Structures are given as structure tokens and as C-alpha cells.
């Protein structure tokens, strides 16, 4: 069975980045143990196994998972691990989970949602939508003013 647990805290919750960048996400564990990383693909609706890292730091990769792209590093505290992903592509978007095996269950972390885009969206201007209507109103007002005059 799969269940999410607060034992595994992942940071950050969301990452928005551009194509060809690199990123990392952190998984904090309460103990030093082997850790699995999975990606949930919304598109394909399935969990994809990426990499397994044992306590000796030896990594085992999933099928078709590039070792140049994914790497797991153990943080100095020895109870947190970070997943590094390079050469990011929009197809890497998804929710990444670290996971540990405990009494024949796979415990999932809180998840990090990664979104990879070709171009970062500009920060939304809150005044944008009213502005487009304003010139129209302004024209009608000026017509009314000229009629009075």
C-alpha cells in the first residue's frame, strides 16, 4: 500500500523553473535509511520509479531514467536527502515524492510539485483586466460631454 506521511517532509512544495535549468528538492527523514524517489505523472496517471539510494549512497535507477539527469545526495545531517535534476524539460513536470519502505509499506513524502516551462510567466498585473475596458468607457463619456456642449 501507499500512504503519505509527515515522517517525510519535502521542501519546497512547488518549483516553477525554465527548460534546461537544474533544480533540487529536499526530503527530510526522521532516520537514516534507504530512500526511493518517484514521480507522479498527471498526464499518464501513474507513479514512475526514478531512483533508489541506499544508506551507502549507492544509487539504482529506474528504467529509462538518465543518470546524467537525476542524482540523489545525502545532506550533511544524514537524515535528509536531496534529488537533483538537470537539463530540465517540460516533460519532467510532475509531483516528485521521496519514499521509504517501512514494515512492508511504502511511505510517501509530502511531495514537491515541479513545473517546467519554456518561458516563465510574467508576474500578473492586477490592473490588467479593468484597463482594457476603461478606454471604451472613456470614449462614451467624451461623446456624452460633446453632446452637452
N, C-alpha and C positions, 0 to 999 in steps of 0.2 A: 504493500500500500504506500501511497504518497501522502505526506501531510506537512504543512508548513509549520514552522516552529519559531519561537522567539529565541531559541538557543543559538540560532544562526542569524546574526544581524548583518544585513548587507547595506553598504553605502556606495554611492548615493542612490536615491530611489530612482532618479531619472537622469539620463545623459542625452544631450542633444549635440551632435557633432557633425562635421562635414566629411564627405568622401575623402579617402586617402589619409585622414588623420589617424592618430592612435589614441587609445583610451585605456583606462584601468578601472576596475571596480574591486571593492574590498569586501571580504567575508570574514566576520569575526566569530570565532568559535569559543565555546567555554572550555574546551580542552584541545590538546594537540592530537590530531587524528588525520586519517586519510580523507581527502576531500574530492568530491566529484563536482564537475560543472556541467550544467545543462542549459540549453536554450529552448524556450517555448516559442514556437513559430505560430503566430496568429493566423497567418496565411494558410499554412499546411495543417494547422491544428494538431501538432504533435510535439513531444519533447525530443530534442536531438542531443545525444550524448556528445560532449565536446572533448573533455579531458579529465583524467583521474590522476591525482597527485598523492603519492603515499608519503608516510612520515619521513622517509629518507629523501624526499624531494624528487623521486623518480616519477616522470610523467608518462601516462599511457593515453594515446589519442584515439578518438572515435574514428569511424570510417569516414574517409574523405575530409578529415579535419587537418588543416595545414599547420605543421609545427612552426612554420615561419610566422604564422599569423597569431596563434594563441600560445601564451605561456603563463604558467602559474608560478608565483613567487611567494615564498613564506616571509611574512613580516618579522621583524626582529623579536617581537613579543612571543613568537612561536605559537600563538593561538589565533592568528589571523593570516589569511591568505589573500593575495590579490590576483585577479585574472587580467592579463594584459592582452589587448587585441590591437594589432597593427594593420595597416593597409585597409582601413575600413571601407566597406561598400554598403550601399543601401540594403543589399540582401542580408547584411549582418544585423539588421534591425530585429528586435525581439526582446523578450524578457529573459534575462540570464539569472539562473539560480545556482547557488552553491548548495551542496548536499552532502550529508554524512549518513553512513549506514549505522543504525543502532537497533539492536535486538531484532534483526531481520526486517527492519523497516527503513525506507529511505526518508530521511527528514530533509525537507527543503528549507532554504533560507527565505528571507522576506522578498527577495527579488530585486533586480535592477533593470529598469526598462531603458533599452538603448534605441535611439532613433538616429539613423544616419541619413543625411540629406545632401544633395549636390550643392545646394546653396542655403545658407542659414536664413530663415525668415527675418525680415527687419522687425524691430520691436513695434508692436501695433500702436498706431497713433489713435488715441481715444477720440480725437476731434474729427477723424476722417469722415465718418458717415454723415454727421449733420452738415458738414461743409458742402457736400455735393448738392444738397437741397437748397442751401442758402442763396446761391445766385438766382435761382428760379423765383424765390420769394422776393428777392431784391428787385427783379425786373417788374413783377406785378405791382410792387409798391410804387416804383417810379412812374408806371403808367397811370396809376391812380393819382399820383401827385400832379402829373402834367394835365390830367383831365380837370382837376380842381382849378389849376392856374389858367 
